[in-house]
Amino acid sequence: MAWMENTGRSFRVRRRYRGRTVTDSTYPTEAEANARLAQLAAVRRGIRRYLADVPAPTLRQWVNMWLPSHTAGPVTLARYESMLRVHILPRFGDRHLDEISRNDVKAFALDLRARLAPVSVRSVVTLLGLVLREAIEEHYLYFDPTGRLRLRDGITVPRPVATPEQVWQIACRMPDLITRTLVMTAAYTGARIGELLGLDRRNVHLDTGVVDVVPKVGALHEEGGDRWLGDPKTAASVRQIALPPFLVEGLGILLAAHPHGTVFCIGDGDWMWRTTYVQRYWRPACDGRADRGWAPILAGLRFHDLRHAHRTWMDEDRIPEVLKNQRLGHAMPGIAGVYSHVTDAMQPALLESLQRRWQDNGARWWTPEEVPIMKGKRSPVQSPTGRRPRNLGGHRRPVTAM
């Protein structure tokens, strides 16, 4: 439905589009605005006749048409397929598109809130809106029933932020040299776990003290029981990360301890499964484990929270905003991102502050003789786990269709 509004010196045509009120056009005279209203009404009548002749498909039929042609990365498509299969299609799959009302969507969101976190509810409803808005463009629907739907997020609990001392304690609970160095590198570079697990030794430059996150093969992706090297998350993620002196030393020890191309690998040089690593080692190290006499260090801490910790440490040390964004692989927003640039003069203060944190909390690397590398021979020195390291390679799960 469209209507006209007098704004004083002009007349504007307003209408509803994708659940929002938008300005279609503005005219100097009322007659021209009325002519545009008549044109929109004719288009709407034509769509009504088209819809009367061609019944809307069911949501399941529409998804089977829409999803194969939707442009998105493999990880995003896998996430969409999961939400459609588990949540959306069981509820609306056999309903015709024009039978899904706004009240149906609100009731659906309420049901989801009973068993999912608020952010998950928002993700599912957002995907449903995306699917339905695409159907509007094909004239199967008049409006988006999810448009301007207010979803309460509830009380937001801040993510825990690890201190350098807590990072050191968590690293000491890792079973081998590779996983210990992985924790310290993540905390003191802010790199994503995929960027670290896909890191090749050719992109570690100990002579200049930098690590390169490269395009095409700069990150290890894991989804649906498969792994592959691909582009990092965003274009800004392709970057060079400067290393403090202690991290140059630690990575040098690790690279000398195994001959494989992948820096953080399992014993035969293959990639780690991040889910296996998190479940077997990361969670017990953070949450505690009674059978090993481990008290919780920081319960609920995610590996990704090490990026938050790195950002917080840089905030405490008053590092320039442009350098913080570059180091984390973020595009600096606004006009500041156009005019601000990272210079060599900014790096020393950051590296000195990171080196100081290391010296105050730990300040000692493990040698290969003290800690076994993954699937290697047991060291005479007892590891913190008290047992032989287990294979982090995991098992390949079959890829299942939606």
RAUR-V911581 format. One record per backbone hydrogen bond with DSSP energy under -1.0 kcal/mol. CO is the residue of the C=O (numbers start at 1). NH is the residue of the N-H. If there is no record, write none. Layout:
BEGIN
CO,NH ; CO,NH
END
This chain:
BEGIN
1,16 ; 3,14 ; 5,12 ; 10,7 ; 11,27 ; 12,5 ; 13,24 ; 13,25 ; 14,3 ; 15,22 ; 17,20 ; 20,17 ; 22,15 ; 25,13 ; 27,11 ; 29,33 ; 30,34 ; 31,35 ; 32,36 ; 33,37 ; 34,38 ; 35,39 ; 36,40 ; 37,41 ; 38,42 ; 39,43 ; 40,44 ; 41,45 ; 42,46 ; 43,47 ; 44,48 ; 45,49 ; 46,50 ; 47,51 ; 48,52 ; 49,53 ; 50,54 ; 57,97 ; 58,62 ; 59,63 ; 60,64 ; 61,65 ; 62,66 ; 63,67 ; 67,70 ; 73,77 ; 74,78 ; 75,79 ; 76,80 ; 77,81 ; 78,82 ; 79,83 ; 80,84 ; 81,85 ; 82,86 ; 83,87 ; 83,88 ; 84,89 ; 88,92 ; 89,93 ; 92,95 ; 93,60 ; 95,59 ; 96,99 ; 97,100 ; 101,105 ; 102,106 ; 103,107 ; 104,108 ; 105,109 ; 106,110 ; 107,111 ; 108,112 ; 109,113 ; 112,115 ; 112,116 ; 117,121 ; 118,122 ; 119,123 ; 120,124 ; 121,125 ; 122,126 ; 123,127 ; 124,128 ; 125,129 ; 126,130 ; 127,131 ; 128,132 ; 129,133 ; 130,134 ; 131,135 ; 132,136 ; 133,137 ; 135,140 ; 136,139 ; 144,147 ; 146,149 ; 163,167 ; 164,168 ; 165,169 ; 166,170 ; 167,171 ; 168,172 ; 170,173 ; 171,174 ; 176,180 ; 177,181 ; 178,182 ; 179,183 ; 180,184 ; 181,185 ; 182,186 ; 183,187 ; 184,188 ; 186,190 ; 192,196 ; 193,197 ; 194,198 ; 194,220 ; 196,199 ; 199,263 ; 200,203 ; 201,204 ; 203,212 ; 205,209 ; 205,210 ; 209,243 ; 210,205 ; 211,241 ; 215,217 ; 219,230 ; 221,228 ; 223,226 ; 226,223 ; 228,221 ; 230,219 ; 235,238 ; 239,213 ; 241,211 ; 244,248 ; 245,249 ; 246,250 ; 247,251 ; 248,252 ; 249,253 ; 250,254 ; 251,255 ; 252,256 ; 254,257 ; 261,201 ; 266,269 ; 270,266 ; 273,277 ; 274,278 ; 275,279 ; 276,280 ; 277,281 ; 277,282 ; 278,283 ; 281,285 ; 282,286 ; 283,287 ; 284,288 ; 286,297 ; 286,298 ; 289,292 ; 289,294 ; 290,293 ; 294,289 ; 298,301 ; 303,306 ; 304,307 ; 305,309 ; 306,310 ; 307,311 ; 308,312 ; 309,313 ; 310,314 ; 311,315 ; 312,316 ; 313,317 ; 314,319 ; 315,318 ; 320,324 ; 321,325 ; 322,326 ; 323,327 ; 324,328 ; 325,330 ; 334,337 ; 335,338 ; 335,339 ; 336,340 ; 343,346 ; 346,350 ; 347,351 ; 348,352 ; 349,353 ; 350,354 ; 351,355 ; 352,356 ; 353,357 ; 354,358 ; 355,359 ; 356,360 ; 367,370 ; 367,371 ; 372,177 ; 373,376 ; 383,386 ; 392,273
END
